[in-house]
Amino acid sequence: MLQLYLIRHGIAADRHPQTYPDDRQRPLTDAGVKKTRKIAKRLAELGLHFDHLLTSPLIRAQQTAEILVNAKLSTKPEISATLAPAGELQDWLTWYNTIPKTGNNGDVAIAVVGHQPDLGQWAEQLIWGEVREKLIVKKAGVIGVNLPDDGEIIGQSELFWLVPPRFLL
Amino acid sequence: MLQLYLIRHGIAADRHPQTYPDDRQRPLTDAGVKKTRKIAKRLAELGLHFDHLLTSPLIRAQQTAEILVNAKLSTKPEISATLAPAGELQDWLTWYNTIPKTGNNGDVAIAVVGHQPDLGQWAEQLIWGEVREKLIVKKAGVIGVNLPDDGEIIGQSELFWLVPPRFLL
């Protein structure tokens, strides 16, 4: 079994052309860091562990991934440009196709940290093969998708978890 | 805002033609009662409260609904034949169309206790307008759907929560 966790970055500073002329540099707020830490702690308490942790190169996503690592949910995150805003699922699948599909205990768990609306759209493509924008994914929210062990995964995956952050605090 | 929680009954006794010649009489097991109580407690801790609680007439569903009431998640449940196995969403909508769409604090929360694969199929019809059987709904699992305040709800609703029971214990 292969489980994919799509995790949206935590609450970040507001867009501001003077303070953050480059939107990619916008950091998590102090409250965002605190809340994301609580959520990471809860995910660890639920027994989650990720064999792979990929993150968008944007600062707010990288900070979120670091918080997950500090909660012992995974080891060092890998930066993937495919997870930047407007990244394409098909490009991410190029990476996905290179990794071994069995882990130590038989299962493999992958987490990706990224942005909306991309994460919800990726999940919809995996599950229904098309985008309908019907999944509500708040900041620091998590989507859990079971990917088939082999063969086509687009439209062939199953949704097992969607959780708003307020239910993880 | 209108929130619909679709809740699958807890773990019940195995089908057995001698002990339970009428499948509708199969009760929750002791372990099923215990686990469902824990989940109900957690739902209450998360701040949930249902203005309406409807249950399938089958014993295992009625017992689950009673546990929700005992956890103060709602008052007395109402039995609805539409929630029995193979019940039709369209028939349930006849009831839904009769209730007021605003509550004390503006929002209305409705919970229905029923069976698989029906609950997952109803949620899919509400969200995507069609059934694909791609939602994993374990016993005592919960699906949360936001229904639009007015107009068509089939294919116009949004999924905000899907939770396996192991993440509610």
Chai-1 contact restraints between the chains, C-beta under 6 A:
chainA,res_idxA,chainB,res_idxB,connection_type,confidence,min_distance_angstrom,max_distance_angstrom,comment,restraint_id
A,L46,B,F167,contact,1.0,0.0,6.0,A-B,restraint_1
A,I127,B,K134,contact,1.0,0.0,6.0,A-B,restraint_2
A,W128,B,R132,contact,1.0,0.0,6.0,A-B,restraint_3
A,R132,B,W128,contact,1.0,0.0,6.0,A-B,restraint_4
A,K134,B,I127,contact,1.0,0.0,6.0,A-B,restraint_5
A,K134,B,E158,contact,1.0,0.0,6.0,A-B,restraint_6
A,K134,B,L159,contact,1.0,0.0,6.0,A-B,restraint_7
A,L135,B,L159,contact,1.0,0.0,6.0,A-B,restraint_8
A,I136,B,E158,contact,1.0,0.0,6.0,A-B,restraint_9
A,I136,B,F160,contact,1.0,0.0,6.0,A-B,restraint_10
A,E158,B,K134,contact,1.0,0.0,6.0,A-B,restraint_11
A,E158,B,I136,contact,1.0,0.0,6.0,A-B,restraint_12
A,L159,B,K134,contact,1.0,0.0,6.0,A-B,restraint_13
A,L159,B,L135,contact,1.0,0.0,6.0,A-B,restraint_14
A,F160,B,I136,contact,1.0,0.0,6.0,A-B,restraint_15
A,W161,B,L162,contact,1.0,0.0,6.0,A-B,restraint_16
A,L162,B,W161,contact,1.0,0.0,6.0,A-B,restraint_17
A,L162,B,L162,contact,1.0,0.0,6.0,A-B,restraint_18
A,P164,B,F160,contact,1.0,0.0,6.0,A-B,restraint_19
A,F167,B,L46,contact,1.0,0.0,6.0,A-B,restraint_20
